[in-house]
Structure formats: C-alpha cells, structure tokens
Amino acid sequence: MNPRQEVSARRRVPATKVSIPVPRGDRVSRPRLFALLDDARDAAMVFVGAPAGFGKTTLLAGWARQRGRGAVAWLTADADDNDDRRFWSAVLEALGGCLPVPAASPLRHLAVPPEPGTDLAFLAQVADALDALAQPVLLVLDSAQEITSPRTWHGLQTLLRHQPAGLRLAVSSRREPPLPLVRARLADRLVDIGADRLRFSAAEATAFVETTGPRIPADQISLLVARTEGWPAGLRLATASAAKHGSLRDFFAGRDQAVLDYLTDEVLAPLTDAQQDLVRAMSVCDEVPAGLAAALTGRPDAEVVLRELGEPALQVVRSAGTPPVHQLPSLLRTYLRAELLRRAPDRTRTLHAAAARWFADSDRPALALLHSIRSGNTTRVGDLLHRHAVSLFLGGDHRVLRLALAVLDDRRVPADPLPALVSAALCLETGETSTAGLQLARAEAAWPDRPSAELTVLRQLAYSRLAQLDRSPAQAVRAAEQIDESLAAGTPLAGLATLHRAGTLVARHGNGAAREAVVRVLGAAEEQGQDFTITQCLTVLGGLAGFDGDYQVMETLARRAESRQPIHDPQRSLPAAQVGAMLAYGALLRGEPADCVDQAKRIGRLLGAAPARAARNLRLFAETLHGAAEFELGGWHAGLRRMRRARAHLGAGRACPPEHAALCAVLEHRAALRLGAAGQARETVRWAQPLLTGSGELLLLRARTQLRLGRHSAASSVLRSLADGETPLLLPWVAIEASLIGIQAALAAGAPERAARLLGSALRAAEPAGVRFPLVFAPPDVLEFLTSRLGGFGTSERFAGEVLALRRRLSTPAIPAPLTERERSVLRLLPTQRSIDEIAEDLTVSPNTVKTHVRGIYAKLHVRSRRDAVAIALQRGLLDTDVTDFTV
C-alpha cells in the first residue's frame, strides 16, 4: 500500500479537534503554574485534574502556545473517541502536525488498523516512530473524562508501557484516567496539578478582574476570592454578573440565574438523584459534622454517600478531620440554599429544625440557635437564648445573638431582663450608647426581686461598659468599682469582671498590677474558649504596651486580637476599631504611612456614625494619624488640614484623653512648622497648653518653636530640661523626636560632636521599639548627618541602614519652599481678577512690590501666568481657608 492509500485508511478528524484552543480575551497569565508545567521536560507525564470550571484547558492551551504551536500535539477528547480507531486517527493526525516529526516519519502516514487499541504491531510501530524523533513531542490529551471505553485506554496504556523517549504526555480530566499515574508519582516522573493549585490567588484574581473592566471594586476582591474559594469559573461568573447587574449583590446572594444554570449543568448533572438530594439538604449548613447528614436526610448511609461525593471523580464535598467534617464549596452552598428556600420553603424550615435539634444535642448552642432562628421556631429561640446568651456573648457569637434578639417579639423583653441586658451589651460593643440605655431601662423595669448572681453581674458590667464609652474617666472608675468580683467568681463573667476592675488600676497608673490581672484573665479565657474576653484582654494589653512605649508588642497583640474578629462581618465594632487604631499607630511609627492610611480608613468604616464618646475620640484619633501619614506621603496641605479639623472637633474639654491630645499636638505642630504654616503651629500650641500642662510634649513644642526662630541655644536649653527626667512624657517615642531637634540645634551651633552623641542616643532608643518614623521623615540636614556618620554606629549600624533604605524606598518628595507672609496675601487676591494696581491699593503697598511678590509666587509654584498660579494653588489647597498659613 502506498503512503497516500495508507493515509486514507485513517478516520477523518476535524481540524478543531487537533488544534490548540484560542485563548479567551480575559485570560490571566499564571507563571507559577507554567513553571510547574515546565518541569515536564524531565517528566514522563503531566496530569491536570480538577472538577469543571477550574481552567484546565485554558492553562494547558496557554502553556502549549508558550512552547510554540509546532512543538505540541493537541487532542481534544470527546465521546466519539470511545471508538478507538477514531481516537488513534486523531492521535496520529495531531502528532503528524508537529515540526519535530519529519516528513518521512511513519507518524505522518501510518495507517490505523480496525482495532488499534489491541493491535500490538501497530502500537509498536507508533512507539518506534516516537523513539526515532530527534527531540520529544508533547501530546496534550484534553477533556480525557469523555473517554470511557476500556479499548481506547488499553492502547494508550500499552504505548506508555513502552516508554518511548520521544513522547511526553499531558492529560487534563475531571477524574483520574486509567493510566499509570501512581507508578509515575512514585518514580517522581509526574507533574501533578490539582484543584488546589488551580485556584486563583488574590493577586491572580485581581489581575483577572482588571481585565474584565471596572465593575468590581478593589476592596471587594478579597471577599470575592473567599466566596469563590479561588474557583476560576466562579470568578468568571462573578464578573459576568457584575457586568449584567452593576454589582455583585445578586451573585453573593445566590440570585444570579446564569450562575445557578452553570452549577446545575456542570457540577450537579454528573450526580445521582440520591447524591443530589443529599447535597441540597446539607446546603442549609455551612459545615456538616459526622452524623448530621443522616439526621438531615434520614439516610443511614449518608456518610458513605458523602465519601463518594468527595472522591476525585466528583470533588463536590470536602472532608477533613477525625471524625470528619464535611463542607460544600461556598458558592455551590449559597446557590443551593437560595434555590431551596425559593422552591421549597417548608422543607428548608424542616431541615433547619433538624439541624437545630442535632446541634443542641451535640452541645453546640451557637449553631443550634442559628438554625432555630432559620427554622422560624421562636419558642426554641427564646429557650436557647435564656440558657446560653451569656456564654455566647463571651464566646464572641454576637452575630447570632443579634439575629435571635431580632426575631423575638418585643413583648418578651419586659418580662425577662436577660435579653434586654444582652441587647444592651451588644449595642455597647458597636458604640450605640443611646440604644443601650433604652435596653438597660427595659431590664430595670423587669428586674426580679431575687436576681441570680449572673444577672446581677451582667447588669454591673453593662453599666461599667457604658461609663467606659460615654462618661468621664472618674465616672468610669466609679462604675467599675461597683462590680462585685466575689459575686462574679461563681459565674462565667468572672474574667470580664476582673478585666473591668483592672481598668481602675490603669486609671491610677497601676499599669504593672493591671497587666498581671489581665494576663491571668487571658489565660483563663483561652482555656474556656471565650473569644470576646480574649479579644478584650489582648486589646487592653496592647494599649498598656503602647503606653509603655513597647510599640512592637502593641502591634503583635493587636494582630492577635484582629485574627479573632469575624472575617468579612459588616457589623460595626468598637473593639475592632480600637485594634485598628493600634495598628494604624504602629504603622506610622514603623515609618509605613501608606499602611497607616489604610488602617485609618478602616477605622472609619468600623465605627460608622456610632454616637459614643469613645467612638468619637477613636474617629478623631484615626483622622490625626491619617493626616500625619498623608503629610509624609506628599499630601502636605491635605494632611495638615485633616489634622487641624480633627483637633478642632476634639475640643479642649475633659473628653480628650491626654495621650491623644499629646499626639495631635506633636504631629500637627511638627507638620505645620515644616510647611511654614507658623500661624497654625501657634494655634496648636495654644490649644495644647491647658491639656498638656506639666508634660514633656509641651516642652518639645517650645523647643521646636525656638529652633524654628533660629534660637538654637534656647532650643537646646529647653531640651536639657526635658532630658533631666523631671517632666514626664505621655508618648515615649517623643524622646526620639526631641533628640532630632537637639541634633538640628547642635548642627546649627557648629557642635557636631554633640549632634553625634544625640544621634547615637536616638538610634539606641528607636531600634528596640521599632520606631522609624522620626528618623525616616527627619529634616534633610539630619538625614545628611546620619548618612555621613554611617560606619560609626556600632550595634546600631544595621538599624541606621534600615532607616535610610526605607527613606529611599518611600521616595517622598521634598517639602517645597514656603511662601512668605506677603506672598500669601497676594496669592489670596489673585483669583479676584484685580489688577496689580488694585491689589497694591488693597494691601497698601506699591505696585512694584506686588510685582515682586507675584514673581516670587510664580517661581515657587513653577508657573508663568496668573491663571496657572491660581490653578496650582487650588490644586494644592493653598487657597483653602481651612489652613491659616498657606505655603507651596
């Protein structure tokens, strides 16, 4: 038979079947996976195995195109490949199209016998032809799950047994194919990429979303990755939903029909009726512990079915632990739950009721209460709330408590003070002090003649917390002293009672004793699993560390507290905002202003419009930090205005904590003088004087002012009185700032030896505390002096290098030269369109003087016309009357 007749003996194959698929326009490059696939050069086989929608084809097609079309043989499998003659015709067609296969190779003209999968002579010819190739070819078999015929697989198994040197095989499938994968794994000759590796990381998801348009806000991407668990199809469906509906609201709520259709067709369709019924039933629960599935469905074999659903062929259920806990993918669970509620609301309530009973019998009160709420059984909700409300509050299960209180009829509350007290406690944790007061009044109206110890202590704690948040420090101390610790000792509230009483020690500056008490409470709370108490202890300890200047410890404790907060919980939270404030403060002191801005913005979202005095102070604290960080990032005028507004709203009464007042004054005064806003600097000092009397921070402001006026000796004299230790500092890190002012004064006075001693002292103080802010953002003369002294700092050398490296990395622009007072006066009149003569008349100066000032303004603003000067001034905020002194 001649070659032309042999070719005609093959089955005809569509070109699309043996062509690399064209990539989608929104495909995201995944170099980490390409790097894994490139290891296939030394491997016999590549297996990309995952359920539908994980981007198996997209990954292999992108990799194949990267290698070059001529080096890859591509075969997309379908049901017709169960005819092994058609399959082998396609294999040879694909291989024959590869450049490494010469024209004379049998792979280009070999005939396909009637039963190639069992024709050993034919398979040997294929193997010999592959062995004869000068370089190996890569054969990609995509969608291999479509092939179910043992004949087809038998032929491929036989070929692989020969191990032809000229063949590398890559297979993608929803299930493991009947190929020698185990042997290849043991021989370390298999590149195995499963579902976990195919999931999109946060960075990859961000890149993917950016290719689809600006429909999804950047701050929602992390939530999107969490809800889809990085499932590529889920992300694609989400972007389509956002494009269609304008937001992700319908997607997250399980209301997008296109998503439901995809899940039904691609994920559920391969399941049996029994498997589908079990999956729909378990969708009412976020997690299904061993035994619960049987209670939901009445099937004694439910655990066996769950194991089937977790097998690689399906991977619909994930199971972990011993005994196992089962879980559906988050997106599938959301849509099945929503569909079940729409189509079968009665069955939904029945399933929730069964789950509630099972969790109650298993001593899981939070989940029992949640499913009781969803079942609509208010009687059971009330009973569970009465029995477990305190333990759930201490355990941090505040969301389920709020839901339970919301479904109870208002008529129940006056008859029982416990729900009212729990409601008050929850309101206080969101800063809603007015609503908390109403709930306390309800509790008082229903107060029993013989209250239990737990009820009595809960009321004392509620009043103490109210005083902490919305009363004076003296009132807060008195309220905490009313808590009966001996009465609380026999209740779950003992730790929280001790924690409140520890606050009285802090108020009296007994920080050491307070810390010891809080550490004891923390240990007990960890043993009992009281997440709320743990978070409170960590927050208090973090605050104490900040007071003592242990800023790195403060941040560590804040991050531990943050890790215990609910993820993606939209509920406002005062404790979370307190943690955010410590993180923002720590970021600023570390010299990371961008991180500080992010945390400060988050605090605002966590607090909302909560009316509590503590919430108000936290908002202003965050605004001060935000302004200081913004200033250092180059937003000089905006940052200075932000700090000024925060100070103005903070006021000058007793409501302002002294440490907060000190921080406001030090940061704003520093920025104002550096920008040349002398009037605002004077205003800051006047505001601080009554609040900071007797503090070292007030001396610092005086020294800084003297230095600005060129009185170097006076500045040094003030700093010496600060250094003698008789005037305490409210903010320990300010001692480093004082050293830098001393360095400037010494340099100006021509005393480099004194400047060197002060610099060494500043580095030694800053390094253990991790405080880089004053040094990183020091004036140019200090930074130049620091650079010139490198190599002579001894043990502080590494830290000095870190400071300078951070300064270079931030690349903050230099603060421009300030306008003079006369230039500022002229600038204010430029937008009025008055002539030079008219401006001169208004200012009672000569026209020539005005022209001189205008030239100075143009030079400093780098413009050439009045119009450009006004535009730049408006852009930079120089014409905003919020700042009393305007500079470039």
Secondary structure as GFF3:
##gff-version 3
##sequence-region A 1 888
A	DSSP	alpha_helix	3	8	.	.	.	ID=ss1
A	DSSP	three_ten_helix	15	18	.	.	.	ID=ss2
A	DSSP	alpha_helix	31	38	.	.	.	ID=ss3
A	DSSP	three_ten_helix	39	42	.	.	.	ID=ss4
A	DSSP	beta_strand	45	49	.	.	.	ID=ss5
A	DSSP	alpha_helix	56	67	.	.	.	ID=ss6
A	DSSP	three_ten_helix	69	71	.	.	.	ID=ss7
A	DSSP	beta_strand	72	76	.	.	.	ID=ss8
A	DSSP	three_ten_helix	79	82	.	.	.	ID=ss9
A	DSSP	alpha_helix	84	96	.	.	.	ID=ss10
A	DSSP	alpha_helix	106	109	.	.	.	ID=ss11
A	DSSP	three_ten_helix	116	118	.	.	.	ID=ss12
A	DSSP	alpha_helix	120	131	.	.	.	ID=ss13
A	DSSP	beta_strand	137	142	.	.	.	ID=ss14
A	DSSP	three_ten_helix	144	146	.	.	.	ID=ss15
A	DSSP	alpha_helix	150	162	.	.	.	ID=ss16
A	DSSP	beta_strand	167	173	.	.	.	ID=ss17
A	DSSP	alpha_helix	181	186	.	.	.	ID=ss18
A	DSSP	beta_strand	190	193	.	.	.	ID=ss19
A	DSSP	alpha_helix	195	198	.	.	.	ID=ss20
A	DSSP	alpha_helix	202	211	.	.	.	ID=ss21
A	DSSP	three_ten_helix	218	220	.	.	.	ID=ss22
A	DSSP	alpha_helix	221	228	.	.	.	ID=ss23
A	DSSP	alpha_helix	232	245	.	.	.	ID=ss24
A	DSSP	alpha_helix	249	253	.	.	.	ID=ss25
A	DSSP	alpha_helix	257	262	.	.	.	ID=ss26
A	DSSP	pi_helix	263	268	.	.	.	ID=ss27
A	DSSP	alpha_helix	273	282	.	.	.	ID=ss28
A	DSSP	beta_strand	288	289	.	.	.	ID=ss29
A	DSSP	alpha_helix	292	297	.	.	.	ID=ss30
A	DSSP	alpha_helix	302	309	.	.	.	ID=ss31
A	DSSP	beta_strand	318	320	.	.	.	ID=ss32
A	DSSP	beta_strand	325	327	.	.	.	ID=ss33
A	DSSP	alpha_helix	330	343	.	.	.	ID=ss34
A	DSSP	alpha_helix	345	361	.	.	.	ID=ss35
A	DSSP	alpha_helix	365	375	.	.	.	ID=ss36
A	DSSP	alpha_helix	378	394	.	.	.	ID=ss37
A	DSSP	alpha_helix	398	407	.	.	.	ID=ss38
A	DSSP	three_ten_helix	410	415	.	.	.	ID=ss39
A	DSSP	alpha_helix	417	429	.	.	.	ID=ss40
A	DSSP	alpha_helix	433	445	.	.	.	ID=ss41
A	DSSP	alpha_helix	453	470	.	.	.	ID=ss42
A	DSSP	alpha_helix	473	481	.	.	.	ID=ss43
A	DSSP	alpha_helix	485	488	.	.	.	ID=ss44
A	DSSP	alpha_helix	494	507	.	.	.	ID=ss45
A	DSSP	alpha_helix	511	528	.	.	.	ID=ss46
A	DSSP	alpha_helix	531	548	.	.	.	ID=ss47
A	DSSP	alpha_helix	551	563	.	.	.	ID=ss48
A	DSSP	alpha_helix	574	590	.	.	.	ID=ss49
A	DSSP	alpha_helix	593	607	.	.	.	ID=ss50
A	DSSP	alpha_helix	613	632	.	.	.	ID=ss51
A	DSSP	alpha_helix	636	650	.	.	.	ID=ss52
A	DSSP	alpha_helix	658	675	.	.	.	ID=ss53
A	DSSP	alpha_helix	678	688	.	.	.	ID=ss54
A	DSSP	alpha_helix	696	708	.	.	.	ID=ss55
A	DSSP	alpha_helix	712	723	.	.	.	ID=ss56
A	DSSP	alpha_helix	734	748	.	.	.	ID=ss57
A	DSSP	alpha_helix	752	769	.	.	.	ID=ss58
A	DSSP	alpha_helix	773	776	.	.	.	ID=ss59
A	DSSP	alpha_helix	780	788	.	.	.	ID=ss60
A	DSSP	three_ten_helix	794	796	.	.	.	ID=ss61
A	DSSP	alpha_helix	797	810	.	.	.	ID=ss62
A	DSSP	alpha_helix	821	829	.	.	.	ID=ss63
A	DSSP	three_ten_helix	830	832	.	.	.	ID=ss64
A	DSSP	alpha_helix	836	843	.	.	.	ID=ss65
A	DSSP	alpha_helix	847	861	.	.	.	ID=ss66
A	DSSP	alpha_helix	866	875	.	.	.	ID=ss67
###
